[in-house]
Amino acid sequence: MEFGILLEYGWVLLLLIAIEGLLAADNALVLAIMVKHLPEEERKKALFYGLAGAFVFRFGSLFAISYLVDVWQVQAIGALYLLFIAINHIFRKLVVNKGKEKKDEIKERKPSGFWGTVFKVELADIAFAVDSILAAVALAVTLPNSKLPQIGGLDGGKFLVIFAGGLIGLVIMRFAANFFVKLLHTKPGLEIAAFLIVGWVGVKLSVYTLSHPELAILPVGFAKSAEWKITFYAVLILIALGGWFLSKEKKERTSIEESNANV
């Protein structure tokens, strides 16, 4: 591959690592809450099964979507889904967060059996896998083609970037989630920024869909133009910087973080 293409692939991979890190921390928080009522040994087993399920679902999703990525209807559904989860999360966080937390606390007191908990964890893993792969595909799909052979229905280079991003997300969820949870707690604005970025990636996939040859609502090739790429990454960087610098730092450690230390 040419140096310029390698540089673009490397940049997208770094971006995926950052997004996957923040999403993995959020996912790890959810899993920690779901299993914290179990005894320690069962908790570890449930989290292990959850990690195994995350691996299967994530890469199953990747292989499935690689065959459908050029279908504009699938692109449109993916774009709408990313926009939905971003808007829904931010709305719940900013508008209904307090009431929701109280309801969740009541629900958490109701004990679940081991296999019931594992089942819930696997259902959560499916949702996490779809979120992760769709965001990765939306970022990677406009990359220039590499000289690698196709894997599934995707260019080999794009597939490997998405695969690496998903794998790194799993590693973060297992080994580095506590660091990202602490980061999200001390810089809470990063959580909002992460989902704003997911929404912005949804906009990117929308632009890619609207410039699909079968639709051509936007000029064909616009999604791969230098102007759009510069605009996309400039806004993305501004969102990330805003999330970092506009956050009010918190020092106290929460019980959720302590639960997540076992993830």
C-alpha positions as CSV (number, residue, x, y, z in Angstrom):
1,M,0.0,0.0,0.0
2,E,1.1,3.6,-0.6
3,F,2.2,5.7,2.3
4,G,-0.8,8.0,2.0
5,I,-3.2,5.1,2.1
6,L,-1.4,3.6,5.1
7,L,-1.6,6.9,6.9
8,E,-5.3,7.1,6.3
9,Y,-5.9,3.5,7.5
10,G,-3.7,4.2,10.6
11,W,-5.7,7.3,11.4
12,V,-9.1,5.5,11.1
13,L,-7.7,2.6,13.3
14,L,-6.6,5.1,16.0
15,L,-10.1,6.7,15.9
16,L,-11.7,3.3,16.2
17,I,-9.5,2.5,19.2
18,A,-10.7,5.7,20.9
19,I,-14.4,5.1,20.1
20,E,-14.2,1.4,21.0
21,G,-12.5,2.3,24.3
22,L,-15.3,4.7,25.4
23,L,-18.0,2.4,24.2
24,A,-16.3,-0.6,25.8
25,A,-16.2,1.2,29.1
26,D,-19.9,2.0,28.9
27,N,-20.6,-1.6,28.0
28,A,-18.4,-2.9,30.8
29,L,-20.4,-0.7,33.2
30,V,-23.6,-2.3,32.1
31,L,-22.2,-5.8,32.4
32,A,-20.8,-5.1,35.9
33,I,-24.2,-3.9,37.1
34,M,-25.9,-7.0,35.5
35,V,-23.7,-9.5,37.3
36,K,-22.8,-7.8,40.6
37,H,-25.6,-9.6,42.6
38,L,-23.9,-13.0,41.8
39,P,-21.3,-14.7,44.1
40,E,-17.7,-13.9,43.1
41,E,-17.0,-17.2,41.3
42,E,-20.3,-17.1,39.4
43,R,-19.8,-13.5,38.6
44,K,-16.4,-14.3,37.0
45,K,-18.0,-17.1,35.0
46,A,-20.9,-14.9,33.8
47,L,-18.4,-12.3,32.7
48,F,-16.3,-14.9,30.9
49,Y,-19.3,-16.2,29.0
50,G,-20.2,-12.6,28.3
51,L,-16.8,-12.0,26.8
52,A,-17.0,-15.2,24.7
53,G,-20.5,-14.1,23.5
54,A,-19.2,-10.7,22.7
55,F,-16.4,-12.2,20.5
56,V,-18.9,-14.5,18.6
57,F,-21.6,-11.8,18.1
58,R,-19.1,-9.1,17.2
59,F,-17.3,-11.0,14.5
60,G,-20.5,-12.8,13.3
61,S,-21.9,-9.3,12.8
62,L,-18.8,-8.3,10.9
63,F,-19.0,-11.2,8.5
64,A,-22.7,-10.7,8.0
65,I,-22.5,-7.0,7.3
66,S,-19.5,-7.4,5.0
67,Y,-21.7,-9.1,2.4
68,L,-24.4,-6.4,2.7
69,V,-22.4,-3.2,3.1
70,D,-22.9,-2.1,-0.5
71,V,-26.7,-2.4,-0.3
72,W,-28.0,1.2,0.2
73,Q,-31.0,0.0,2.2
74,V,-28.7,-1.7,4.7
75,Q,-26.6,1.5,4.9
76,A,-29.7,3.6,5.5
77,I,-30.8,1.2,8.3
78,G,-27.4,1.3,9.9
79,A,-27.2,5.1,9.7
80,L,-30.7,5.5,11.3
81,Y,-29.7,3.0,14.0
82,L,-26.5,4.8,14.9
83,L,-28.4,8.1,15.0
84,F,-31.1,6.5,17.2
85,I,-28.8,5.1,19.8
86,A,-26.8,8.4,20.0
87,I,-30.0,10.5,20.4
88,N,-31.7,8.0,22.8
89,H,-28.6,7.7,25.0
90,I,-28.0,11.4,25.2
91,F,-31.7,12.1,25.8
92,R,-31.9,9.6,28.6
93,K,-28.7,10.8,30.2
94,L,-29.6,14.5,30.2
95,V,-33.4,14.4,30.6
96,V,-34.6,11.2,32.3
97,N,-31.4,10.0,34.0
98,K,-32.4,10.6,37.7
99,G,-35.7,8.8,37.5
100,K,-34.3,6.0,35.4
101,E,-31.5,5.4,37.9
102,K,-34.0,5.1,40.7
103,K,-36.0,2.5,38.8
104,D,-32.8,0.6,37.9
105,E,-31.8,0.5,41.5
106,I,-35.1,-1.1,42.4
107,K,-34.7,-3.6,39.6
108,E,-31.2,-4.4,40.6
109,R,-32.3,-5.6,44.0
110,K,-34.3,-8.4,42.4
111,P,-32.0,-11.4,42.3
112,S,-31.6,-13.4,39.1
113,G,-30.3,-16.9,38.7
114,F,-26.9,-17.6,37.2
115,W,-28.1,-18.8,33.8
116,G,-30.8,-16.1,33.7
117,T,-28.1,-13.5,34.2
118,V,-25.9,-15.1,31.5
119,F,-28.8,-14.9,29.1
120,K,-29.3,-11.2,29.8
121,V,-25.6,-10.6,29.4
122,E,-25.6,-12.3,26.0
123,L,-28.6,-10.2,24.9
124,A,-26.7,-7.1,25.9
125,D,-23.7,-8.4,23.9
126,I,-25.7,-8.6,20.7
127,A,-26.7,-5.0,21.1
128,F,-23.1,-4.0,21.9
129,A,-21.8,-6.0,18.8
130,V,-24.2,-4.3,16.4
131,D,-23.3,-0.8,17.8
132,S,-19.6,-1.5,17.6
133,I,-19.5,-3.0,14.1
134,L,-21.8,-0.5,12.5
135,A,-19.7,2.4,13.9
136,A,-16.6,0.7,12.6
137,V,-18.0,0.0,9.2
138,A,-19.3,3.6,8.9
139,L,-15.7,4.9,9.5
140,A,-13.9,2.4,7.3
141,V,-16.2,2.1,4.4
142,T,-15.0,5.3,2.7
143,L,-11.3,4.3,3.0
144,P,-9.6,3.8,-0.4
145,N,-9.4,0.1,-1.4
146,S,-6.2,-1.7,-0.6
147,K,-4.4,-4.4,-2.7
148,L,-5.4,-7.1,-0.3
149,P,-7.9,-9.7,-1.5
150,Q,-11.6,-9.4,-0.5
151,I,-12.7,-11.0,2.8
152,G,-16.5,-11.6,2.7
153,G,-17.9,-8.8,0.7
154,L,-15.3,-6.2,1.9
155,D,-11.9,-5.1,0.7
156,G,-9.3,-7.0,2.7
157,G,-7.8,-3.8,4.1
158,K,-11.1,-2.4,5.3
159,F,-12.1,-5.7,6.8
160,L,-8.9,-6.0,8.8
161,V,-9.2,-2.4,10.1
162,I,-12.8,-3.2,11.3
163,F,-11.6,-6.5,12.7
164,A,-8.7,-4.9,14.6
165,G,-11.1,-2.2,16.0
166,G,-13.5,-4.9,17.2
167,L,-10.7,-7.0,18.7
168,I,-9.3,-4.0,20.5
169,G,-12.7,-3.1,21.9
170,L,-12.9,-6.6,23.4
171,V,-9.5,-6.3,24.9
172,I,-10.4,-3.0,26.4
173,M,-13.6,-4.4,27.8
174,R,-11.7,-7.2,29.5
175,F,-8.5,-5.6,30.6
176,A,-8.6,-1.8,30.4
177,A,-12.3,-1.0,31.1
178,N,-11.6,0.2,34.7
179,F,-9.2,2.8,33.3
180,F,-11.9,4.1,30.9
181,V,-14.6,3.9,33.6
182,K,-12.4,6.1,35.8
183,L,-11.8,8.5,32.9
184,L,-15.6,8.7,32.2
185,H,-16.2,9.4,35.8
186,T,-13.6,12.1,36.2
187,K,-14.5,13.5,32.8
188,P,-18.3,12.8,32.5
189,G,-18.6,15.0,29.4
190,L,-16.7,12.3,27.5
191,E,-19.7,9.9,27.7
192,I,-21.9,12.5,26.0
193,A,-19.1,13.2,23.5
194,A,-18.7,9.5,22.7
195,F,-22.3,9.2,21.8
196,L,-22.3,12.5,19.9
197,I,-19.4,10.9,17.9
198,V,-21.5,7.8,17.3
199,G,-24.3,10.1,16.0
200,W,-21.8,12.0,13.8
201,V,-20.6,8.6,12.5
202,G,-24.3,7.9,11.7
203,V,-24.3,11.2,9.7
204,K,-21.2,10.0,7.9
205,L,-23.0,6.7,7.0
206,S,-26.1,8.7,5.9
207,V,-23.9,10.8,3.6
208,Y,-22.4,7.6,2.2
209,T,-25.9,6.2,1.6
210,L,-27.2,9.4,0.0
211,S,-24.3,9.4,-2.5
212,H,-24.9,5.7,-3.4
213,P,-25.1,5.3,-7.2
214,E,-28.6,3.9,-6.9
215,L,-29.8,7.0,-5.0
216,A,-27.4,9.8,-6.1
217,I,-29.3,12.3,-3.9
218,L,-25.8,13.7,-3.2
219,P,-23.2,13.6,-5.9
220,V,-21.7,10.1,-6.4
221,G,-18.3,10.1,-4.8
222,F,-19.0,13.0,-2.4
223,A,-18.7,10.7,0.6
224,K,-15.1,10.0,-0.4
225,S,-14.2,13.6,-1.3
226,A,-11.4,15.5,0.5
227,E,-13.8,18.3,1.4
228,W,-16.3,15.9,3.2
229,K,-13.5,14.0,4.9
230,I,-11.9,17.2,6.3
231,T,-15.3,18.4,7.5
232,F,-16.1,15.1,9.1
233,Y,-12.8,14.8,11.0
234,A,-12.7,18.5,12.0
235,V,-16.2,18.2,13.6
236,L,-15.2,14.9,15.2
237,I,-12.1,16.4,16.8
238,L,-14.1,19.4,18.0
239,I,-16.7,17.1,19.7
240,A,-13.9,15.1,21.4
241,L,-12.1,18.3,22.6
242,G,-15.4,19.7,23.8
243,G,-16.1,16.5,25.8
244,W,-12.7,16.7,27.4
245,F,-12.4,20.4,28.2
246,L,-16.0,21.2,29.1
247,S,-16.2,18.3,31.6
248,K,-16.4,19.2,35.3
249,E,-14.0,16.8,37.0
250,K,-15.2,14.5,39.8
251,K,-12.9,13.0,42.3
252,E,-15.0,10.5,44.2
253,R,-15.1,6.8,43.3
254,T,-18.4,5.2,42.7
255,S,-19.6,1.7,43.7
256,I,-20.2,1.0,40.0
257,E,-16.5,1.5,39.4
258,E,-15.7,-0.9,42.2
259,S,-18.1,-3.5,40.7
260,N,-16.4,-3.0,37.3
261,A,-13.0,-3.8,38.7
262,N,-13.9,-7.5,38.3
263,V,-14.7,-7.2,34.6
